[in-house]
């Protein structure tokens, strides 16, 4: 919570001192998704470009706070887990001909909480490790988009791979399919659905998604997602 308060204070200070004409050097992004059987993932990512604007190629510094709820089978019993994570990453963003590719890595701290289950007591474990991520965005043609991301955390041994593409239905507004594969040593999950990306809500770039999910523990269901991003 102290980290989130510090991030909010930095964004507020930057907003107070920057003019509307200046290219943005800060980005604040939130991603959340919820599955019909109770699993969820949510994060808040602050990105800073220390040596230029976000539209220019260069170094990036990121702080990420996230939480995910999941389940797995422990001694024949279904068990619920909740991981809360803080990441501090440094990376480089390559920008060329409308394409953007980010590579970043850094230390990660994970608090892994397991809820009580029949015959099993609750537990709380703090894990440390390294998180590495890569993401790419571009426009193959004037009316299409392509996005892909992947990240892995050595502390929680959690991985996530996602891709989506779309065609324009308005200025910078795209609709199309998406797919994701994620998991760890305890479970895996596949998602297939569709998204609408690029509409504006209260000055923030937004996107929503909806689709089907197959989880190795819960079985099949559906999911919904929301993405919000603001640049300062």
C-alpha positions as a LaTeX table, in Angstrom:
\begin{tabular}{lrrr}
\hline
Residue & $x$ (\AA) & $y$ (\AA) & $z$ (\AA) \\
\hline
Unk1 & 0.00 & 0.00 & 0.00 \\
Unk2 & 2.89 & 2.39 & 0.72 \\
Unk3 & 4.28 & 1.65 & $-2.75$ \\
Unk4 & 0.90 & 2.45 & $-4.36$ \\
Unk5 & 0.62 & 5.67 & $-2.37$ \\
Unk6 & 4.10 & 6.73 & $-3.49$ \\
Unk7 & 3.23 & 5.95 & $-7.11$ \\
Unk8 & 0.01 & 7.97 & $-6.87$ \\
Unk9 & 1.93 & 10.90 & $-5.35$ \\
Unk10 & 4.50 & 10.84 & $-8.14$ \\
Unk11 & 1.79 & 10.84 & $-10.80$ \\
Unk12 & $-0.01$ & 13.72 & $-9.07$ \\
Unk13 & 3.22 & 15.75 & $-8.89$ \\
Unk14 & 3.92 & 15.09 & $-12.54$ \\
Unk15 & 0.40 & 16.15 & $-13.53$ \\
Unk16 & 0.74 & 19.36 & $-11.54$ \\
Unk17 & 4.05 & 20.34 & $-13.16$ \\
Unk18 & 3.61 & 19.20 & $-16.75$ \\
Unk19 & 1.86 & 21.20 & $-19.47$ \\
Unk20 & $-0.73$ & 19.65 & $-21.76$ \\
Unk21 & 1.57 & 20.18 & $-24.78$ \\
Unk22 & 4.47 & 18.14 & $-23.42$ \\
Unk23 & 4.94 & 14.57 & $-24.73$ \\
Unk24 & 4.12 & 12.06 & $-21.98$ \\
Unk25 & 6.86 & 10.48 & $-19.89$ \\
Unk26 & 4.56 & 8.57 & $-17.53$ \\
Unk27 & 2.06 & 5.81 & $-18.24$ \\
Unk28 & $-0.35$ & 4.35 & $-15.70$ \\
Unk29 & $-2.10$ & 1.14 & $-16.76$ \\
Unk30 & $-4.55$ & $-1.21$ & $-15.05$ \\
Unk31 & $-5.47$ & $-4.68$ & $-16.28$ \\
Unk32 & $-8.14$ & $-6.87$ & $-14.68$ \\
Unk33 & $-9.91$ & $-10.05$ & $-15.65$ \\
Unk34 & $-12.41$ & $-12.27$ & $-13.89$ \\
Unk35 & $-13.46$ & $-15.86$ & $-14.57$ \\
Unk36 & $-16.93$ & $-17.27$ & $-13.95$ \\
Unk37 & $-15.65$ & $-19.77$ & $-11.34$ \\
Unk38 & $-14.07$ & $-17.13$ & $-9.07$ \\
Unk39 & $-10.47$ & $-16.80$ & $-10.28$ \\
Unk40 & $-9.21$ & $-13.31$ & $-11.04$ \\
Unk41 & $-6.12$ & $-11.31$ & $-11.93$ \\
Unk42 & $-5.58$ & $-7.56$ & $-11.50$ \\
Unk43 & $-2.56$ & $-5.29$ & $-11.73$ \\
Unk44 & $-1.47$ & $-1.66$ & $-11.71$ \\
Unk45 & 1.61 & $-0.74$ & $-13.76$ \\
Unk46 & 3.45 & 2.57 & $-13.65$ \\
Unk47 & 5.94 & 3.15 & $-16.48$ \\
Unk48 & 8.45 & 6.04 & $-16.61$ \\
Unk49 & 10.71 & 7.14 & $-19.45$ \\
Unk50 & 13.71 & 8.80 & $-17.73$ \\
Unk51 & 15.50 & 10.16 & $-20.81$ \\
Unk52 & 12.72 & 11.22 & $-23.16$ \\
Unk53 & 9.04 & 10.81 & $-23.95$ \\
Unk54 & 7.18 & 7.52 & $-24.17$ \\
Unk55 & 6.92 & 8.00 & $-27.94$ \\
Unk56 & 10.71 & 7.83 & $-28.28$ \\
Unk57 & 12.92 & 4.75 & $-28.20$ \\
Unk58 & 14.77 & 4.42 & $-24.92$ \\
Unk59 & 15.00 & 3.09 & $-21.38$ \\
Unk60 & 11.92 & 2.40 & $-19.28$ \\
Unk61 & 11.43 & 1.93 & $-15.52$ \\
Unk62 & 8.35 & 0.04 & $-14.31$ \\
Unk63 & 6.69 & $-0.62$ & $-10.97$ \\
Unk64 & 3.98 & $-3.30$ & $-10.95$ \\
Unk65 & 1.59 & $-4.31$ & $-8.17$ \\
Unk66 & $-0.60$ & $-7.33$ & $-8.92$ \\
Unk67 & $-2.85$ & $-9.96$ & $-7.35$ \\
Unk68 & $-4.17$ & $-13.26$ & $-8.68$ \\
Unk69 & $-6.57$ & $-15.81$ & $-7.20$ \\
Unk70 & $-6.28$ & $-19.41$ & $-8.35$ \\
Unk71 & $-6.80$ & $-22.99$ & $-7.23$ \\
Unk72 & $-4.96$ & $-26.30$ & $-7.39$ \\
Unk73 & $-5.19$ & $-29.84$ & $-6.05$ \\
Unk74 & $-3.25$ & $-30.44$ & $-2.80$ \\
Unk75 & $-3.28$ & $-34.01$ & $-1.42$ \\
Unk76 & $-6.46$ & $-34.71$ & $-3.38$ \\
Unk77 & $-8.20$ & $-31.56$ & $-2.11$ \\
Unk78 & $-8.98$ & $-28.44$ & $-4.10$ \\
Unk79 & $-7.20$ & $-25.48$ & $-2.53$ \\
Unk80 & $-7.50$ & $-21.71$ & $-3.12$ \\
Unk81 & $-4.41$ & $-19.50$ & $-3.36$ \\
Unk82 & $-3.94$ & $-15.73$ & $-3.52$ \\
Unk83 & $-0.62$ & $-14.28$ & $-4.69$ \\
Unk84 & 0.14 & $-10.56$ & $-4.25$ \\
Unk85 & 3.24 & $-9.35$ & $-6.06$ \\
Unk86 & 5.45 & $-6.25$ & $-6.28$ \\
Unk87 & 7.86 & $-5.94$ & $-9.22$ \\
Unk88 & 10.51 & $-3.37$ & $-10.05$ \\
Unk89 & 11.66 & $-3.65$ & $-13.66$ \\
Unk90 & 14.12 & $-1.87$ & $-15.94$ \\
Unk91 & 14.04 & $-2.34$ & $-19.68$ \\
Unk92 & 14.45 & $-0.89$ & $-23.12$ \\
Unk93 & 11.72 & $-0.05$ & $-25.62$ \\
Unk94 & 12.53 & $-0.27$ & $-29.32$ \\
Unk95 & 10.34 & 1.89 & $-31.59$ \\
Unk96 & 10.49 & 1.80 & $-35.38$ \\
Unk97 & 7.96 & 2.45 & $-38.17$ \\
Unk98 & 5.01 & 2.42 & $-35.79$ \\
Unk99 & 6.11 & $-0.78$ & $-34.01$ \\
Unk100 & 7.02 & $-0.92$ & $-30.33$ \\
Unk101 & 8.92 & $-3.73$ & $-28.59$ \\
Unk102 & 9.63 & $-3.68$ & $-24.84$ \\
Unk103 & 12.09 & $-5.97$ & $-23.04$ \\
Unk104 & 12.34 & $-5.62$ & $-19.25$ \\
Unk105 & 13.38 & $-7.56$ & $-16.15$ \\
Unk106 & 13.94 & $-7.00$ & $-12.45$ \\
Unk107 & 13.39 & $-8.22$ & $-8.88$ \\
Unk108 & 10.02 & $-9.46$ & $-7.68$ \\
Unk109 & 8.52 & $-10.12$ & $-4.26$ \\
Unk110 & 5.55 & $-12.49$ & $-3.94$ \\
Unk111 & 3.33 & $-13.09$ & $-0.93$ \\
Unk112 & 1.69 & $-16.49$ & $-1.51$ \\
Unk113 & $-1.30$ & $-17.18$ & 0.73 \\
Unk114 & $-3.07$ & $-20.55$ & 0.78 \\
Unk115 & $-6.51$ & $-20.65$ & 2.35 \\
Unk116 & $-7.55$ & $-23.43$ & 4.71 \\
Unk117 & $-9.16$ & $-26.53$ & 3.24 \\
Unk118 & $-10.57$ & $-29.73$ & 4.80 \\
Unk119 & $-7.64$ & $-31.30$ & 6.65 \\
Unk120 & $-5.25$ & $-28.51$ & 5.60 \\
Unk121 & $-4.30$ & $-25.38$ & 7.55 \\
Unk122 & $-3.74$ & $-21.96$ & 5.93 \\
Unk123 & $-0.21$ & $-20.86$ & 5.12 \\
Unk124 & 1.58 & $-17.69$ & 4.14 \\
Unk125 & 4.91 & $-17.64$ & 2.29 \\
Unk126 & 7.07 & $-14.80$ & 1.00 \\
Unk127 & 8.96 & $-15.58$ & $-2.19$ \\
Unk128 & 11.55 & $-13.59$ & $-4.10$ \\
Unk129 & 12.68 & $-13.96$ & $-7.66$ \\
Unk130 & 13.14 & $-12.31$ & $-11.02$ \\
Unk131 & 10.39 & $-11.26$ & $-13.40$ \\
Unk132 & 11.09 & $-10.97$ & $-17.13$ \\
Unk133 & 8.65 & $-9.65$ & $-19.69$ \\
Unk134 & 8.40 & $-8.84$ & $-23.36$ \\
Unk135 & 5.62 & $-7.07$ & $-25.25$ \\
Unk136 & 5.16 & $-5.92$ & $-28.83$ \\
Unk137 & 2.55 & $-3.72$ & $-30.52$ \\
Unk138 & 2.23 & $-2.63$ & $-34.11$ \\
Unk139 & 0.02 & $-1.96$ & $-37.10$ \\
Unk140 & 0.77 & $-4.43$ & $-39.91$ \\
Unk141 & $-1.50$ & $-2.35$ & $-42.17$ \\
Unk142 & $-3.27$ & 0.99 & $-41.81$ \\
Unk143 & $-6.43$ & $-0.70$ & $-40.50$ \\
Unk144 & $-5.10$ & $-3.63$ & $-38.46$ \\
Unk145 & $-3.31$ & $-4.10$ & $-35.13$ \\
Unk146 & $-1.21$ & $-6.81$ & $-33.50$ \\
Unk147 & $-0.29$ & $-7.17$ & $-29.83$ \\
Unk148 & 1.58 & $-9.90$ & $-27.98$ \\
Unk149 & 3.07 & $-10.18$ & $-24.50$ \\
Unk150 & 4.78 & $-12.78$ & $-22.35$ \\
Unk151 & 6.13 & $-12.72$ & $-18.80$ \\
Unk152 & 7.55 & $-15.17$ & $-16.28$ \\
Unk153 & 8.22 & $-14.89$ & $-12.55$ \\
Unk154 & 10.85 & $-17.22$ & $-11.08$ \\
Unk155 & 9.52 & $-16.68$ & $-7.52$ \\
Unk156 & 5.98 & $-17.91$ & $-8.10$ \\
Unk157 & 6.94 & $-19.89$ & $-11.23$ \\
Unk158 & 3.96 & $-18.23$ & $-12.95$ \\
Unk159 & 3.97 & $-17.62$ & $-16.71$ \\
Unk160 & 1.59 & $-15.76$ & $-19.01$ \\
Unk161 & 1.49 & $-15.58$ & $-22.82$ \\
Unk162 & $-1.13$ & $-13.55$ & $-24.69$ \\
Unk163 & $-1.76$ & $-12.45$ & $-28.25$ \\
Unk164 & $-4.48$ & $-10.50$ & $-30.00$ \\
Unk165 & $-5.13$ & $-8.92$ & $-33.37$ \\
Unk166 & $-7.86$ & $-6.71$ & $-34.75$ \\
Unk167 & $-9.29$ & $-4.69$ & $-37.59$ \\
Unk168 & $-10.26$ & $-1.03$ & $-37.33$ \\
Unk169 & $-13.94$ & $-0.15$ & $-36.90$ \\
Unk170 & $-13.13$ & 3.50 & $-36.16$ \\
Unk171 & $-10.15$ & 5.79 & $-35.64$ \\
Unk172 & $-7.69$ & 3.81 & $-33.45$ \\
Unk173 & $-10.56$ & 1.50 & $-32.45$ \\
Unk174 & $-10.03$ & $-2.21$ & $-33.15$ \\
Unk175 & $-12.05$ & $-5.40$ & $-32.78$ \\
Unk176 & $-10.77$ & $-8.94$ & $-33.14$ \\
Unk177 & $-9.80$ & $-12.25$ & $-31.52$ \\
Unk178 & $-7.47$ & $-12.90$ & $-28.59$ \\
Unk179 & $-5.95$ & $-15.95$ & $-26.91$ \\
Unk180 & $-3.86$ & $-16.57$ & $-23.79$ \\
Unk181 & $-2.07$ & $-19.42$ & $-22.06$ \\
Unk182 & $-0.94$ & $-19.19$ & $-18.43$ \\
Unk183 & $-0.14$ & $-21.25$ & $-15.37$ \\
Unk184 & 2.56 & $-22.63$ & $-13.08$ \\
Unk185 & 3.68 & $-26.00$ & $-11.78$ \\
Unk186 & 0.30 & $-26.43$ & $-10.07$ \\
Unk187 & $-2.15$ & $-25.68$ & $-12.91$ \\
Unk188 & $-2.60$ & $-24.26$ & $-16.42$ \\
Unk189 & $-5.27$ & $-22.22$ & $-18.15$ \\
Unk190 & $-6.26$ & $-21.48$ & $-21.77$ \\
Unk191 & $-8.40$ & $-18.52$ & $-22.84$ \\
Unk192 & $-9.95$ & $-17.82$ & $-26.25$ \\
Unk193 & $-12.18$ & $-14.82$ & $-26.90$ \\
Unk194 & $-12.60$ & $-11.45$ & $-28.52$ \\
Unk195 & $-11.77$ & $-7.85$ & $-27.66$ \\
Unk196 & $-12.55$ & $-4.22$ & $-28.48$ \\
Unk197 & $-9.51$ & $-1.99$ & $-27.94$ \\
Unk198 & $-8.92$ & 1.75 & $-28.26$ \\
Unk199 & $-12.06$ & 3.54 & $-27.10$ \\
Unk200 & $-11.77$ & 6.55 & $-24.81$ \\
Unk201 & $-13.26$ & 6.66 & $-21.31$ \\
Unk202 & $-12.69$ & 9.78 & $-19.16$ \\
Unk203 & $-9.51$ & 10.54 & $-21.10$ \\
Unk204 & $-8.15$ & 6.99 & $-20.74$ \\
Unk205 & $-7.52$ & 4.53 & $-23.56$ \\
Unk206 & $-9.62$ & 1.47 & $-22.79$ \\
Unk207 & $-10.32$ & $-2.06$ & $-23.92$ \\
Unk208 & $-12.70$ & $-4.86$ & $-22.98$ \\
Unk209 & $-12.64$ & $-8.59$ & $-23.69$ \\
Unk210 & $-14.93$ & $-11.59$ & $-23.32$ \\
Unk211 & $-14.46$ & $-15.27$ & $-24.02$ \\
Unk212 & $-14.19$ & $-18.87$ & $-22.89$ \\
Unk213 & $-11.65$ & $-20.34$ & $-20.46$ \\
Unk214 & $-10.48$ & $-23.87$ & $-19.71$ \\
Unk215 & $-8.76$ & $-24.30$ & $-16.37$ \\
Unk216 & $-7.00$ & $-27.52$ & $-15.37$ \\
Unk217 & $-8.67$ & $-27.37$ & $-11.93$ \\
Unk218 & $-12.02$ & $-25.63$ & $-12.45$ \\
Unk219 & $-12.86$ & $-26.90$ & $-15.94$ \\
Unk220 & $-14.56$ & $-24.68$ & $-18.51$ \\
Unk221 & $-16.20$ & $-21.30$ & $-18.01$ \\
Unk222 & $-16.10$ & $-17.76$ & $-19.34$ \\
Unk223 & $-14.02$ & $-14.69$ & $-18.59$ \\
Unk224 & $-14.28$ & $-10.93$ & $-18.96$ \\
Unk225 & $-11.47$ & $-8.37$ & $-18.93$ \\
Unk226 & $-10.90$ & $-4.63$ & $-18.71$ \\
Unk227 & $-7.84$ & $-2.56$ & $-19.59$ \\
Unk228 & $-7.34$ & 1.15 & $-18.81$ \\
Unk229 & $-4.34$ & 3.31 & $-19.69$ \\
Unk230 & $-3.52$ & 6.99 & $-19.20$ \\
Unk231 & $-0.36$ & 8.83 & $-20.27$ \\
Unk232 & 0.96 & 11.95 & $-18.53$ \\
\hline
\end{tabular}
